[in-house]
Amino acid sequence: MENATDTNAESLWLAISQRLRETLGETLHDTWFAHAEARSLTESGLVVTVANDFTRDWIESHFRTFVAAAAAVVLPTVKTL
């Protein structure tokens, strides 16, 4: 049985991911975010995992502001990603 927090994390990530798709376009979204998965949600942040360190580093250096903006719209109380 899934944890309710895990389900919330997944639904929040899906909403954030959709906003990223709208903002970045389908090709960029699918290249960098299609395989990202929500892992957990706490009071201070949503943890999302990606396939490897290179992908994580690339997202952090090139798309961090886009992710933060999408997250702020979907869940303004999340402080960290």
Secondary structure, 3 states (H helix, E strand, C coil): CCCHHHHHHHHHHHHHHHHHHHHHCHHHHHHHCCCCEEEEECCCEEEEECCCHHHHHHHHHHCHHHHHHHHHHHCCCCCEC
